[in-house]
Amino acid sequence: MSKVKKSEAEGTPLKFFGDWKYAPAPESKEHIRLKKQYGLFINGEFVQPKSKKYFDTINPATEEKIAEIAIADEKDVDLAVNAASKAYNNVWKKMHAKERAKYIYRIARMIQERARELAVIETMNGGKPIRESRDIDVPLAANHFFYYAGWADKLNYAFPNRTPQSLGVAGQIIPWNFPLLMAAWKIAPALAAGNTVVLKPAETTSLTALKLAEIIAESGLPEGVVNIVTGFGKTGAAIVQHPNVNKVAFTGSTDVGKIIQKAIAGTSKRVTLELGGKAANIVFDDAPIDQAVEGIVNGIFFNQGHVCCAGSRLLVQEGVADIVIRKLKERMETLIVGDPMDKNTDIGAINSKEQLKKIQQYITIGINEGAELYQSSCTLPNKGFFCKPTLFLNTSQSHRVVQEEIFGPVLAVQTFRTVEEAIEKANNIPYGLSAGIWTDKGSKIFNMTTKLRAGVVWANTYNKFDPTSPFGGYKESGFGREGGLHGLLPYLQL
Ligand code: ADP
């Protein structure tokens, strides 16, 4: 029996301040330092690319050019990998783990010191709201370095009765949704485990990785221990295929993950892949409804749905479906879509024109499949790439908007009657990265967590991250874990 009375579900709409505007609260850009052109960070210094080619990186909220970024070709990647190899054999491998820890710790401190600058650049280059960059991405990036600095000289305690040994050069390729945080997720455990690194940021969001390169240079980290090369898919492929790369760590699309796995088949390279997701946020009829609605909004709309573990499906128990959907629509009306640099903004810019096009194509697909579209009535800025928060109601399990990753602020809604049906629907997709459960009952949570095929399951919350906690997926969401003790394993031979 539902705890919510029918009359409550059908009652007069809740009041919200739809017409009431917040005064603009733009974050200042004055304190940031950006160069007009960025080279490649190889062997401790910024160098011109051998290719002599550059591309423009833009602000997706204004479509304005911010800087020129170097394109690394095979020769550049070769230089970076050789620098990492030399640094590994001559310096980093031989250094006492306690000394290695000090460098990692210093990088963490310097990220904290330059947090404001990093947050502003992250938002300018990626389009995410400044609140997200400032309160989540940058502090978490620093925390990852702090956390792994702590493990660097304690690997024998982390893996007792084993002999943890580093692997060599780690080639790391990251996506555009959490540019600095993904760099931290990759670099910090690799260094703590005693490896050296060649990292490639995504083509649309290279700037904070390059700022991190400046921090790394200032930190005095021995040259060649971390190299950062920029460019497109071809640059990534050159890293993956380089014979002196011992380990590949990739976060990105399932399609590219499959290409990478094929490319390294038959080699001795180790690999971890963190790929797509299509997480179900499951709301039971005994859930705290207001909290659940806030969790749904946090799960899919904040950060423009640019999160691989986004709660992009809502499974709501029939008895509370009406009230949850009504409250969700009302909350969507209050979401502020627009200038990511404004501290009031909830939903910033879509990362690129291509990504916006992909999201729009999925919206058309959903309509053609017969799902019911609902979008908030907000107006979008004239310039830049923006998308309204979107619901698809009356969807069925076979709909593409239910099965496929959209990577935008689009939520597919389904209902269920029993626990078994919720588990069946949640699991019946190609992905298995994350899930959320909203219920009053601890026993229901424990029952669900054992049956959901998802690497991370949040209970009565969503999208919460901590460096101590492992993250990763099942099925087409990839394999290997990042974060926590588990996050050291891919970088070690035990
Ligand atoms: P998304 O769809 O999130 O943009 P991609 O998988 O296309 O994800 O990109 C993630 C990262 O992988 C980016 O840094 C991109 O440049 C890189 N990349 C793209 N194609 C390849 C490839 N064939 N080999 C290695 N890296 C690649």
Boltz pocket constraint, residues with backbone or C-beta under 6 A from the ligand:
constraints:
  - pocket:
      binder: B
      contacts: [[A, 173], [A, 174], [A, 175], [A, 176], [A, 200], [A, 201], [A, 202], [A, 203], [A, 231], [A, 232], [A, 233], [A, 234], [A, 235], [A, 236], [A, 237], [A, 238], [A, 240], [A, 251], [A, 252], [A, 253], [A, 254], [A, 256], [A, 257], [A, 259], [A, 260]]
      max_distance: 6.0
